[in-house]
Amino acid sequence: MTTNQIMENYKRFVVPTYNRFPVVMVKGQGCLVWDLEGKKYLDLVAGVAVNSLGHAHPCVVEAISKQAPELIHTSNLYYTIPQLELAKRLSQISFGGKAFFANSGAEANEAAIKLARRFGKTTGGRHEIITMNNSFHGRTMATLTATGQKKIQKDFDPLVPGFKYVEFNNISAVKEAINKNTCAILVEPIQGEGGVNIPANDYLQGLRTLCDEHNLLLMLDEVQTGIARTGRMFAYQHYGIIPDVMTLAKGLGGGLPIGAMLVSAKKADLLPSGSHASTFGATPLVCSAAIAVVDYIIEHNICALVEQMGEYFVAKLQGLSQKYPTAISGIRGKGLMIGMALKINGATVVNECLTNGLLINSTAGDVLRFVPPLIITREEIDESVEILDRVLLLCQS
């Protein structure tokens, strides 16, 4: 089938929940993808921060190839070795807690929300969770309610009760919102879908203090920031705090679907047998891929590489900001989670980049978001910036 035929068949057979670009991707290798017509693209979207080691990384391919002939799925009625090994690794490289596995970030956040409700019930009958304006936590009913964006919630009311929204990066606002019903605070260390918003250095420390003072759970949504994306294995490690709960997904599976909720050992018993479940959570196949991703990141010191490449990328983008002051209002980022705030239409820039062989995306209106594979090279960054330079010259005129 041709690209147009495939697009027409999508209209016939697939629910139209996505506004897709008019390309059909058929192959990926490293930071590159190819479409059905044979055109090559530099991929700075990475499946929306999912393909942490790029496309078809040898260690991920090998892990899948070794596990698939042995055991793909059994359900969580039985013990499996890959799930144990992944849980052990995540515990050892984070805060020593226990893991619940699911299939996505939204599911991981659902688990966190249920755990928070259980915590509240056992500590005075509390149920309310504070989240932030412009946050994003998923699209299930509970997680879209937790998401502080009206556009995500539109037409899905009545929403799940028990959530309160306050301004991100504002400790005073959180303090004022806490009441006798509050049981937890759910926050992204850096807001992704909200526009790559980075808080003050003492923000998470302030939240930790408030949670300790009021006996609340501090729950960090690290679905996008986790797994070395910001130059640390987890973003909370930049800020000198330890959460009670952390959720992961995206980059953990290297392209395969997985979600994880990590919870401190003291709070893990809040979800006993029968209180929560996932049929597909942590299959041997997916866990084998995730183990390969985590091990590769540790063994090859990818966090240090991400810091270096992130600083280099930001410096190059700041050069464009100086060159196009009427088009760019600012650059912000940590590691390889970078945003470029525009004064011009973001969708136009994204579409022109696509035409020129560069995949990026725009979020929160007109903020270009760059979340490339963690293995991106200087040469690939240079090529990306050269394409973006040409596009900005065209779009600002």
Secondary structure by P-SEA (a helix, b strand, c coil): ccaaaaaaaaaacccccccccccccccccccccccccccccccccccccccccccccaaaaaaaaaacccccccccccccaaaaaaaaaaaaaccbbbbbbcccaaaaaaaaaaaaaaaaaaccbbbbbbbbccccccccaaaaaacccccccccccccccbbbbbbcccaaaaaaaccccccbbbbbcccccccccccccaaaaaaaaaaaaaccccccccccccccccccccccccccccccbbbbccccccccbbbbbbbccccccccccccccccccccaaaaaaaaaaaaaaaaaaaaaaaaaaaaaaaaaaaaaaaacccccccccccccbbbbbbcccaaaaaaaaaaaccccccccccbbbbbccccccaaaaaaaaaaaaaaaaaaac
